Amino acid sequence: MSLDIIVCVKRVPDTETRVRFSDGARMIDSEGVKYIVSPYDEFALEAAFRTTEAGGEGKVTVITLGGEESLETLRVALAAGADAAVLLRVRGSVTMDGLATAKTLAAELKTREEPLVLFGVKAGDDDQQQVGPMVATLLGRPCASSVTSFEVHEGTVRCEREVEGGTEVVELDLPAVVTLTKGAFELRYASLKGIMAAKRKPLEVKDADLPEARLTVERLDYPPERAEGRIVGEGVEAVPELVRLLRDEANVL
């Protein structure tokens, strides 16, 4: 079964990067920071690739919202196997207002005919878990979030979600929106052939209007430093004191 899929991705700082703040500690200083495709969006990409491969036909288009620097993110997706890419170019930095982002993406998606839109369940930087469901609401489409695996059938998509004590199965009518979390899909490595082929794949740049943000960042702070460890003794003689500390200070017993 032929199925065209759109995957929405985001450019985020590498999770192993030591970040610095700028603009009065309201944003990340991008100087010297390595940026990557958000890890959860990688799950969505791999899910799209496997779905079109299983059907024997179909096209995967990747879309991102940002400035010219986001072209690198799209090229990574093209090298991994996407067929086409679209940059929704906006002026300035992308806001942390999820609704503003969702409105911009939805405006583009309304002009397209792909029946399935995939997102990572959340972005690796703001952790909001809201843009995918917001886009679905704006498009009037059903949505399943935090999906670990799915299968596409004639006119429907059958999704599985991990819940406490078992697996929840949700079936949506197409067109639909699905957000992916860690589960069955780990993004493949880009081959040399894929990297070379990416240079010839269509990459479209469209100017987009980002609505005024109603969410603002007051301040960013680093996580508190971990307290130094303590040695409470050696051998079995230390067990009573260790138990006391775990009970009275750590409150874990």
C-alpha atoms as an extended CHARMM CRD file, in Angstrom:
* protein
*
       253  EXT
         1         1  MET       CA              0.0000000000        0.0000000000        0.0000000000  PROA      1               0.0000000000
         2         2  SER       CA              1.4170000000        3.3650000000       -1.0280000000  PROA      2               0.0000000000
         3         3  LEU       CA              1.4600000000        5.9370000000        1.7670000000  PROA      3               0.0000000000
         4         4  ASP       CA              3.0720000000        9.3700000000        1.7700000000  PROA      4               0.0000000000
         5         5  ILE       CA              4.2070000000       10.5570000000        5.1970000000  PROA      5               0.0000000000
         6         6  ILE       CA              5.3520000000       13.8720000000        6.6480000000  PROA      6               0.0000000000
         7         7  VAL       CA              7.7650000000       13.9340000000        9.5880000000  PROA      7               0.0000000000
         8         8  CYS       CA              8.1290000000       17.1850000000       11.5320000000  PROA      8               0.0000000000
         9         9  VAL       CA             11.5540000000       17.5330000000       13.1580000000  PROA      9               0.0000000000
        10        10  LYS       CA             13.3460000000       20.0800000000       15.3190000000  PROA      10              0.0000000000
        11        11  ARG       CA             16.9630000000       21.2280000000       15.5500000000  PROA      11              0.0000000000
        12        12  VAL       CA             18.1200000000       21.0090000000       19.1680000000  PROA      12              0.0000000000
        13        13  PRO       CA             21.4390000000       21.2060000000       21.0480000000  PROA      13              0.0000000000
        14        14  ASP       CA             23.2550000000       17.8990000000       21.3650000000  PROA      14              0.0000000000
        15        15  THR       CA             22.2680000000       16.3280000000       24.6780000000  PROA      15              0.0000000000
        16        16  GLU       CA             25.9700000000       15.8960000000       25.5280000000  PROA      16              0.0000000000
        17        17  THR       CA             26.8260000000       19.5580000000       24.9280000000  PROA      17              0.0000000000
        18        18  ARG       CA             27.7210000000       21.7530000000       27.8810000000  PROA      18              0.0000000000
        19        19  VAL       CA             25.5720000000       24.8120000000       27.1850000000  PROA      19              0.0000000000
        20        20  ARG       CA             26.0740000000       28.4250000000       28.1870000000  PROA      20              0.0000000000
        21        21  PHE       CA             23.3940000000       31.0810000000       28.5080000000  PROA      21              0.0000000000
        22        22  SER       CA             23.1070000000       34.4980000000       26.8800000000  PROA      22              0.0000000000
        23        23  ASP       CA             20.6540000000       37.4090000000       26.7320000000  PROA      23              0.0000000000
        24        24  GLY       CA             20.3830000000       37.6750000000       30.5060000000  PROA      24              0.0000000000
        25        25  ALA       CA             20.1740000000       33.8660000000       30.9180000000  PROA      25              0.0000000000
        26        26  ARG       CA             17.0120000000       33.7460000000       28.8040000000  PROA      26              0.0000000000
        27        27  MET       CA             18.4060000000       31.6790000000       25.9180000000  PROA      27              0.0000000000
        28        28  ILE       CA             21.1970000000       29.2510000000       25.0330000000  PROA      28              0.0000000000
        29        29  ASP       CA             24.3830000000       30.7390000000       23.5970000000  PROA      29              0.0000000000
        30        30  SER       CA             24.7610000000       28.9230000000       20.2690000000  PROA      30              0.0000000000
        31        31  GLU       CA             28.4930000000       29.6860000000       19.9610000000  PROA      31              0.0000000000
        32        32  GLY       CA             30.3720000000       26.3930000000       19.8320000000  PROA      32              0.0000000000
        33        33  VAL       CA             27.2450000000       24.2800000000       20.4220000000  PROA      33              0.0000000000
        34        34  LYS       CA             26.6670000000       21.1880000000       18.2930000000  PROA      34              0.0000000000
        35        35  TYR       CA             23.0840000000       20.8210000000       17.0640000000  PROA      35              0.0000000000
        36        36  ILE       CA             21.3140000000       17.5830000000       16.1340000000  PROA      36              0.0000000000
        37        37  VAL       CA             17.9220000000       16.2520000000       15.1090000000  PROA      37              0.0000000000
        38        38  SER       CA             15.8680000000       15.9270000000       18.2930000000  PROA      38              0.0000000000
        39        39  PRO       CA             16.2590000000       12.2740000000       19.4370000000  PROA      39              0.0000000000
        40        40  TYR       CA             12.5140000000       11.6080000000       19.6180000000  PROA      40              0.0000000000
        41        41  ASP       CA             12.1190000000       12.9870000000       16.0920000000  PROA      41              0.0000000000
        42        42  GLU       CA             14.6560000000       10.3720000000       14.9980000000  PROA      42              0.0000000000
        43        43  PHE       CA             12.2080000000        7.6760000000       16.1480000000  PROA      43              0.0000000000
        44        44  ALA       CA              9.5330000000        9.2940000000       13.9700000000  PROA      44              0.0000000000
        45        45  LEU       CA             11.8910000000        9.3580000000       10.9790000000  PROA      45              0.0000000000
        46        46  GLU       CA             12.7400000000        5.6800000000       11.2930000000  PROA      46              0.0000000000
        47        47  ALA       CA              9.0550000000        4.8020000000       11.7020000000  PROA      47              0.0000000000
        48        48  ALA       CA              8.2870000000        6.6450000000        8.4650000000  PROA      48              0.0000000000
        49        49  PHE       CA             11.0960000000        4.8890000000        6.5920000000  PROA      49              0.0000000000
        50        50  ARG       CA              9.9980000000        1.4300000000        7.7050000000  PROA      50              0.0000000000
        51        51  THR       CA              6.3550000000        2.1390000000        6.9050000000  PROA      51              0.0000000000
        52        52  THR       CA              7.0260000000        3.2280000000        3.3280000000  PROA      52              0.0000000000
        53        53  GLU       CA              9.4980000000        0.3720000000        2.8190000000  PROA      53              0.0000000000
        54        54  ALA       CA              6.9670000000       -2.1740000000        4.0470000000  PROA      54              0.0000000000
        55        55  GLY       CA              4.3760000000       -0.8280000000        1.6130000000  PROA      55              0.0000000000
        56        56  GLY       CA              6.8130000000       -0.8810000000       -1.2820000000  PROA      56              0.0000000000
        57        57  GLU       CA              5.8990000000        2.6680000000       -2.2490000000  PROA      57              0.0000000000
        58        58  GLY       CA              5.3870000000        6.0230000000       -0.6280000000  PROA      58              0.0000000000
        59        59  LYS       CA              7.3600000000        9.1720000000       -0.0010000000  PROA      59              0.0000000000
        60        60  VAL       CA              8.7660000000       10.6210000000        3.2300000000  PROA      60              0.0000000000
        61        61  THR       CA              8.9150000000       14.4080000000        3.4390000000  PROA      61              0.0000000000
        62        62  VAL       CA             10.5970000000       16.0580000000        6.4030000000  PROA      62              0.0000000000
        63        63  ILE       CA              9.6170000000       19.5480000000        7.5710000000  PROA      63              0.0000000000
        64        64  THR       CA             11.2480000000       21.8470000000       10.0890000000  PROA      64              0.0000000000
        65        65  LEU       CA             10.6930000000       25.3600000000       11.3470000000  PROA      65              0.0000000000
        66        66  GLY       CA             13.6480000000       27.6940000000       11.8370000000  PROA      66              0.0000000000
        67        67  GLY       CA             16.3340000000       29.7890000000       10.2260000000  PROA      67              0.0000000000
        68        68  GLU       CA             18.9130000000       28.9810000000        7.5750000000  PROA      68              0.0000000000
        69        69  GLU       CA             20.9180000000       26.9850000000       10.1280000000  PROA      69              0.0000000000
        70        70  SER       CA             18.1170000000       24.3830000000       10.1300000000  PROA      70              0.0000000000
        71        71  LEU       CA             19.0570000000       23.3560000000        6.5860000000  PROA      71              0.0000000000
        72        72  GLU       CA             21.7600000000       21.1670000000        8.1250000000  PROA      72              0.0000000000
        73        73  THR       CA             19.0940000000       19.3140000000       10.1460000000  PROA      73              0.0000000000
        74        74  LEU       CA             17.1060000000       18.6350000000        6.9950000000  PROA      74              0.0000000000
        75        75  ARG       CA             20.1770000000       17.3750000000        5.1380000000  PROA      75              0.0000000000
        76        76  VAL       CA             20.7790000000       14.8740000000        7.9390000000  PROA      76              0.0000000000
        77        77  ALA       CA             17.2330000000       13.5670000000        7.4700000000  PROA      77              0.0000000000
        78        78  LEU       CA             17.6680000000       13.4010000000        3.6950000000  PROA      78              0.0000000000
        79        79  ALA       CA             20.9150000000       11.4580000000        4.0930000000  PROA      79              0.0000000000
        80        80  ALA       CA             19.1710000000        8.9850000000        6.4100000000  PROA      80              0.0000000000
        81        81  GLY       CA             16.5280000000        8.2670000000        3.7710000000  PROA      81              0.0000000000
        82        82  ALA       CA             13.9220000000       11.0470000000        3.4980000000  PROA      82              0.0000000000
        83        83  ASP       CA             12.8030000000       11.7790000000       -0.0760000000  PROA      83              0.0000000000
        84        84  ALA       CA             12.2400000000       15.5360000000        0.2260000000  PROA      84              0.0000000000
        85        85  ALA       CA             12.5060000000       18.3390000000        2.7600000000  PROA      85              0.0000000000
        86        86  VAL       CA             10.8810000000       21.6870000000        3.4830000000  PROA      86              0.0000000000
        87        87  LEU       CA             12.2870000000       24.4880000000        5.6210000000  PROA      87              0.0000000000
        88        88  LEU       CA              9.6780000000       26.8940000000        6.9570000000  PROA      88              0.0000000000
        89        89  ARG       CA             12.0160000000       29.8400000000        7.3200000000  PROA      89              0.0000000000
        90        90  VAL       CA             11.1960000000       32.3410000000       10.0350000000  PROA      90              0.0000000000
        91        91  ARG       CA             12.9530000000       35.5040000000       11.1190000000  PROA      91              0.0000000000
        92        92  GLY       CA             14.7920000000       35.4310000000       14.4090000000  PROA      92              0.0000000000
        93        93  SER       CA             14.8890000000       32.5030000000       16.8040000000  PROA      93              0.0000000000
        94        94  VAL       CA             12.1060000000       29.9570000000       17.1280000000  PROA      94              0.0000000000
        95        95  THR       CA              9.9390000000       30.6410000000       20.1590000000  PROA      95              0.0000000000
        96        96  MET       CA              9.3310000000       28.1760000000       22.9860000000  PROA      96              0.0000000000
        97        97  ASP       CA              5.6040000000       28.8860000000       22.5890000000  PROA      97              0.0000000000
        98        98  GLY       CA              4.3320000000       25.4980000000       21.3780000000  PROA      98              0.0000000000
        99        99  LEU       CA              1.0620000000       26.9270000000       20.0910000000  PROA      99              0.0000000000
       100       100  ALA       CA              2.8480000000       29.4590000000       17.8730000000  PROA      100             0.0000000000
       101       101  THR       CA              4.9500000000       26.6440000000       16.4230000000  PROA      101             0.0000000000
       102       102  ALA       CA              1.8850000000       24.4340000000       15.9500000000  PROA      102             0.0000000000
       103       103  LYS       CA             -0.0150000000       27.1670000000       14.1260000000  PROA      103             0.0000000000
       104       104  THR       CA              2.8600000000       27.7130000000       11.6870000000  PROA      104             0.0000000000
       105       105  LEU       CA              3.2270000000       23.9900000000       10.9760000000  PROA      105             0.0000000000
       106       106  ALA       CA             -0.5280000000       23.5110000000       10.6350000000  PROA      106             0.0000000000
       107       107  ALA       CA             -0.7490000000       26.3440000000        8.0920000000  PROA      107             0.0000000000
       108       108  GLU       CA              1.7270000000       24.4540000000        5.8850000000  PROA      108             0.0000000000
       109       109  LEU       CA              0.2020000000       21.0280000000        6.4720000000  PROA      109             0.0000000000
       110       110  LYS       CA             -3.2560000000       22.2710000000        5.4460000000  PROA      110             0.0000000000
       111       111  THR       CA             -1.8570000000       22.8080000000        1.9350000000  PROA      111             0.0000000000
       112       112  ARG       CA             -0.5870000000       19.2110000000        1.6780000000  PROA      112             0.0000000000
       113       113  GLU       CA             -2.2870000000       15.8700000000        1.0990000000  PROA      113             0.0000000000
       114       114  GLU       CA             -0.1170000000       13.3880000000        3.0310000000  PROA      114             0.0000000000
       115       115  PRO       CA             -2.4850000000       11.3110000000        5.2170000000  PROA      115             0.0000000000
       116       116  LEU       CA             -0.0300000000       10.6480000000        8.0570000000  PROA      116             0.0000000000
       117       117  VAL       CA              2.0030000000       13.2210000000        9.9930000000  PROA      117             0.0000000000
       118       118  LEU       CA              4.5880000000       12.0160000000       12.5290000000  PROA      118             0.0000000000
       119       119  PHE       CA              6.2680000000       13.8720000000       15.3870000000  PROA      119             0.0000000000
       120       120  GLY       CA              8.6180000000       12.9260000000       18.1680000000  PROA      120             0.0000000000
       121       121  VAL       CA              6.6510000000       12.8730000000       21.4050000000  PROA      121             0.0000000000
       122       122  LYS       CA              8.6630000000       15.8650000000       22.6390000000  PROA      122             0.0000000000
       123       123  ALA       CA             11.5880000000       18.0660000000       21.6890000000  PROA      123             0.0000000000
       124       124  GLY       CA             14.9480000000       17.3830000000       23.2760000000  PROA      124             0.0000000000
       125       125  ASP       CA             15.3150000000       20.9940000000       24.4510000000  PROA      125             0.0000000000
       126       126  ASP       CA             11.9580000000       22.2410000000       25.7950000000  PROA      126             0.0000000000
       127       127  ASP       CA             10.3940000000       18.8460000000       26.6950000000  PROA      127             0.0000000000
       128       128  GLN       CA              6.8670000000       20.2160000000       26.1960000000  PROA      128             0.0000000000
       129       129  GLN       CA              5.0920000000       17.2550000000       24.5130000000  PROA      129             0.0000000000
       130       130  GLN       CA              2.4330000000       19.5130000000       23.0250000000  PROA      130             0.0000000000
       131       131  VAL       CA              3.1670000000       20.5710000000       19.4320000000  PROA      131             0.0000000000
       132       132  GLY       CA              2.0220000000       17.2980000000       17.8130000000  PROA      132             0.0000000000
       133       133  PRO       CA             -1.3710000000       17.1710000000       19.5590000000  PROA      133             0.0000000000
       134       134  MET       CA             -1.8550000000       20.9090000000       18.9660000000  PROA      134             0.0000000000
       135       135  VAL       CA             -1.2240000000       20.4680000000       15.2410000000  PROA      135             0.0000000000
       136       136  ALA       CA             -3.7100000000       17.5870000000       15.1610000000  PROA      136             0.0000000000
       137       137  THR       CA             -6.3580000000       19.7570000000       16.8430000000  PROA      137             0.0000000000
       138       138  LEU       CA             -5.7500000000       22.6500000000       14.4390000000  PROA      138             0.0000000000
       139       139  LEU       CA             -6.0510000000       20.2640000000       11.4680000000  PROA      139             0.0000000000
       140       140  GLY       CA             -9.1110000000       18.4980000000       12.8930000000  PROA      140             0.0000000000
       141       141  ARG       CA             -7.3450000000       15.1270000000       12.7860000000  PROA      141             0.0000000000
       142       142  PRO       CA             -7.2900000000       12.2990000000       15.3400000000  PROA      142             0.0000000000
       143       143  CYS       CA             -4.0520000000       11.9630000000       17.2970000000  PROA      143             0.0000000000
       144       144  ALA       CA             -2.2660000000        9.2610000000       19.2900000000  PROA      144             0.0000000000
       145       145  SER       CA              0.6610000000       10.3550000000       21.4420000000  PROA      145             0.0000000000
       146       146  SER       CA              3.5660000000        8.5090000000       23.1030000000  PROA      146             0.0000000000
       147       147  VAL       CA              3.2700000000        5.6830000000       20.5700000000  PROA      147             0.0000000000
       148       148  THR       CA              5.9410000000        2.9610000000       20.6640000000  PROA      148             0.0000000000
       149       149  SER       CA              4.9300000000        1.2080000000       17.4210000000  PROA      149             0.0000000000
       150       150  PHE       CA              2.2280000000        1.3330000000       14.7740000000  PROA      150             0.0000000000
       151       151  GLU       CA              0.9680000000       -0.3560000000       11.6310000000  PROA      151             0.0000000000
       152       152  VAL       CA             -0.8670000000        1.2520000000        8.7400000000  PROA      152             0.0000000000
       153       153  HSD       CA             -3.8410000000       -0.5670000000        7.2340000000  PROA      153             0.0000000000
       154       154  GLU       CA             -6.3210000000        0.4840000000        4.5650000000  PROA      154             0.0000000000
       155       155  GLY       CA             -7.6080000000        3.8150000000        5.8220000000  PROA      155             0.0000000000
       156       156  THR       CA             -6.4310000000        3.3720000000        9.4360000000  PROA      156             0.0000000000
       157       157  VAL       CA             -3.3320000000        3.3760000000       11.6110000000  PROA      157             0.0000000000
       158       158  ARG       CA             -3.1460000000        0.9570000000       14.5650000000  PROA      158             0.0000000000
       159       159  CYS       CA             -0.9490000000        2.3230000000       17.3610000000  PROA      159             0.0000000000
       160       160  GLU       CA              0.4810000000        0.7270000000       20.4800000000  PROA      160             0.0000000000
       161       161  ARG       CA              1.2520000000        2.6860000000       23.6590000000  PROA      161             0.0000000000
       162       162  GLU       CA              2.9900000000        1.3800000000       26.7560000000  PROA      162             0.0000000000
       163       163  VAL       CA              0.8820000000        1.8680000000       29.8940000000  PROA      163             0.0000000000
       164       164  GLU       CA              1.3610000000        0.6510000000       33.4320000000  PROA      164             0.0000000000
       165       165  GLY       CA              0.9420000000       -3.1040000000       33.4290000000  PROA      165             0.0000000000
       166       166  GLY       CA              0.4310000000       -3.5910000000       29.7090000000  PROA      166             0.0000000000
       167       167  THR       CA             -0.0170000000       -2.2130000000       26.2060000000  PROA      167             0.0000000000
       168       168  GLU       CA             -2.8250000000        0.0560000000       25.0210000000  PROA      168             0.0000000000
       169       169  VAL       CA             -3.9690000000       -0.2770000000       21.3990000000  PROA      169             0.0000000000
       170       170  VAL       CA             -5.4360000000        2.7740000000       19.6660000000  PROA      170             0.0000000000
       171       171  GLU       CA             -6.8090000000        2.7770000000       16.1070000000  PROA      171             0.0000000000
       172       172  LEU       CA             -7.1370000000        6.0390000000       14.1960000000  PROA      172             0.0000000000
       173       173  ASP       CA             -8.7970000000        6.8380000000       10.9020000000  PROA      173             0.0000000000
       174       174  LEU       CA             -6.5200000000        8.4740000000        8.3530000000  PROA      174             0.0000000000
       175       175  PRO       CA             -5.6100000000       11.2750000000        7.9240000000  PROA      175             0.0000000000
       176       176  ALA       CA             -4.0660000000       11.3110000000       11.3990000000  PROA      176             0.0000000000
       177       177  VAL       CA             -1.2190000000       12.6010000000       13.5530000000  PROA      177             0.0000000000
       178       178  VAL       CA              1.0040000000       10.2970000000       15.6350000000  PROA      178             0.0000000000
       179       179  THR       CA              3.7700000000       11.2110000000       18.0920000000  PROA      179             0.0000000000
       180       180  LEU       CA              6.5100000000        8.6310000000       18.6970000000  PROA      180             0.0000000000
       181       181  THR       CA              8.4410000000        7.7560000000       21.8270000000  PROA      181             0.0000000000
       182       182  LYS       CA             11.2400000000        5.2800000000       22.4040000000  PROA      182             0.0000000000
       183       183  GLY       CA             10.2450000000        1.7780000000       21.4090000000  PROA      183             0.0000000000
       184       184  ALA       CA             10.5110000000       -0.1340000000       18.1520000000  PROA      184             0.0000000000
       185       185  PHE       CA             12.2390000000        2.5550000000       16.0830000000  PROA      185             0.0000000000
       186       186  GLU       CA             15.9380000000        3.4710000000       16.2920000000  PROA      186             0.0000000000
       187       187  LEU       CA             17.1740000000        5.6650000000       13.4430000000  PROA      187             0.0000000000
       188       188  ARG       CA             19.5220000000        3.9170000000       11.0150000000  PROA      188             0.0000000000
       189       189  TYR       CA             22.9560000000        5.3300000000       10.2420000000  PROA      189             0.0000000000
       190       190  ALA       CA             23.2700000000        7.3230000000        7.0450000000  PROA      190             0.0000000000
       191       191  SER       CA             25.3200000000        5.4490000000        4.4470000000  PROA      191             0.0000000000
       192       192  LEU       CA             27.8640000000        7.1120000000        2.1610000000  PROA      192             0.0000000000
       193       193  LYS       CA             25.4430000000        6.4640000000       -0.7030000000  PROA      193             0.0000000000
       194       194  GLY       CA             22.6750000000        8.1630000000        1.2510000000  PROA      194             0.0000000000
       195       195  ILE       CA             24.8410000000       11.1700000000        2.0490000000  PROA      195             0.0000000000
       196       196  MET       CA             25.7390000000       11.6330000000       -1.6190000000  PROA      196             0.0000000000
       197       197  ALA       CA             22.1440000000       11.1020000000       -2.7560000000  PROA      197             0.0000000000
       198       198  ALA       CA             20.9170000000       13.7390000000       -0.2710000000  PROA      198             0.0000000000
       199       199  LYS       CA             22.5940000000       16.4450000000       -2.3400000000  PROA      199             0.0000000000
       200       200  ARG       CA             20.2650000000       15.7070000000       -5.2490000000  PROA      200             0.0000000000
       201       201  LYS       CA             17.0100000000       15.4570000000       -3.3050000000  PROA      201             0.0000000000
       202       202  PRO       CA             14.5360000000       18.3590000000       -3.3410000000  PROA      202             0.0000000000
       203       203  LEU       CA             14.9240000000       20.7980000000       -0.4470000000  PROA      203             0.0000000000
       204       204  GLU       CA             12.4200000000       23.6430000000       -0.5390000000  PROA      204             0.0000000000
       205       205  VAL       CA             12.6750000000       26.8470000000        1.5010000000  PROA      205             0.0000000000
       206       206  LYS       CA              9.4380000000       28.7070000000        2.2590000000  PROA      206             0.0000000000
       207       207  ASP       CA              9.1190000000       31.9260000000        4.2080000000  PROA      207             0.0000000000
       208       208  ALA       CA              6.6810000000       31.4740000000        7.0840000000  PROA      208             0.0000000000
       209       209  ASP       CA              5.0150000000       33.8250000000        9.5410000000  PROA      209             0.0000000000
       210       210  LEU       CA              5.4330000000       32.8120000000       13.1690000000  PROA      210             0.0000000000
       211       211  PRO       CA              2.6070000000       34.1430000000       15.3870000000  PROA      211             0.0000000000
       212       212  GLU       CA              3.5850000000       36.3440000000       18.2890000000  PROA      212             0.0000000000
       213       213  ALA       CA              4.6250000000       34.2150000000       21.2480000000  PROA      213             0.0000000000
       214       214  ARG       CA              2.4300000000       34.3260000000       24.3240000000  PROA      214             0.0000000000
       215       215  LEU       CA              4.9280000000       32.2500000000       26.2920000000  PROA      215             0.0000000000
       216       216  THR       CA              8.1650000000       33.9230000000       27.3360000000  PROA      216             0.0000000000
       217       217  VAL       CA             11.2480000000       32.6170000000       29.1110000000  PROA      217             0.0000000000
       218       218  GLU       CA             12.1020000000       34.5910000000       32.2370000000  PROA      218             0.0000000000
       219       219  ARG       CA             15.3240000000       32.7860000000       33.0840000000  PROA      219             0.0000000000
       220       220  LEU       CA             17.3310000000       29.6180000000       32.4740000000  PROA      220             0.0000000000
       221       221  ASP       CA             19.3020000000       27.9820000000       35.2830000000  PROA      221             0.0000000000
       222       222  TYR       CA             21.7510000000       25.0990000000       35.4550000000  PROA      222             0.0000000000
       223       223  PRO       CA             20.7640000000       22.0210000000       37.4880000000  PROA      223             0.0000000000
       224       224  PRO       CA             22.0160000000       22.1830000000       41.0760000000  PROA      224             0.0000000000
       225       225  GLU       CA             25.4230000000       20.6660000000       41.6740000000  PROA      225             0.0000000000
       226       226  ARG       CA             25.3810000000       17.1770000000       43.1160000000  PROA      226             0.0000000000
       227       227  ALA       CA             26.4290000000       16.8840000000       46.7420000000  PROA      227             0.0000000000
       228       228  GLU       CA             29.6840000000       15.0500000000       47.3240000000  PROA      228             0.0000000000
       229       229  GLY       CA             29.4490000000       11.4230000000       48.3190000000  PROA      229             0.0000000000
       230       230  ARG       CA             30.1600000000       10.2040000000       51.8410000000  PROA      230             0.0000000000
       231       231  ILE       CA             31.8730000000        7.0900000000       53.1130000000  PROA      231             0.0000000000
       232       232  VAL       CA             29.9690000000        5.8740000000       56.1760000000  PROA      232             0.0000000000
       233       233  GLY       CA             32.2240000000        2.9540000000       57.0060000000  PROA      233             0.0000000000
       234       234  GLU       CA             33.4740000000       -0.3610000000       55.7120000000  PROA      234             0.0000000000
       235       235  GLY       CA             31.9930000000       -3.8440000000       55.5920000000  PROA      235             0.0000000000
       236       236  VAL       CA             28.8910000000       -5.0210000000       57.4390000000  PROA      236             0.0000000000
       237       237  GLU       CA             29.5890000000       -2.6290000000       60.3190000000  PROA      237             0.0000000000
       238       238  ALA       CA             28.5820000000        0.2700000000       58.0700000000  PROA      238             0.0000000000
       239       239  VAL       CA             25.1310000000       -1.1680000000       57.2580000000  PROA      239             0.0000000000
       240       240  PRO       CA             23.2230000000        0.2590000000       60.2820000000  PROA      240             0.0000000000
       241       241  GLU       CA             24.5200000000        3.7830000000       59.6200000000  PROA      241             0.0000000000
       242       242  LEU       CA             23.7950000000        3.4690000000       55.8890000000  PROA      242             0.0000000000
       243       243  VAL       CA             20.2240000000        2.3560000000       56.6170000000  PROA      243             0.0000000000
       244       244  ARG       CA             19.7630000000        5.2630000000       59.0330000000  PROA      244             0.0000000000
       245       245  LEU       CA             20.9610000000        7.7960000000       56.4580000000  PROA      245             0.0000000000
       246       246  LEU       CA             18.7610000000        6.3490000000       53.7240000000  PROA      246             0.0000000000
       247       247  ARG       CA             15.7690000000        6.4790000000       56.0830000000  PROA      247             0.0000000000
       248       248  ASP       CA             16.2920000000        9.7870000000       57.8820000000  PROA      248             0.0000000000
       249       249  GLU       CA             18.1420000000       11.9460000000       55.3440000000  PROA      249             0.0000000000
       250       250  ALA       CA             17.4470000000       10.5310000000       51.8870000000  PROA      250             0.0000000000
       251       251  ASN       CA             13.8670000000        9.4830000000       52.7940000000  PROA      251             0.0000000000
       252       252  VAL       CA             14.0060000000        6.4940000000       50.4680000000  PROA      252             0.0000000000
       253       253  LEU       CA             13.1690000000        3.8220000000       53.0520000000  PROA      253             0.0000000000
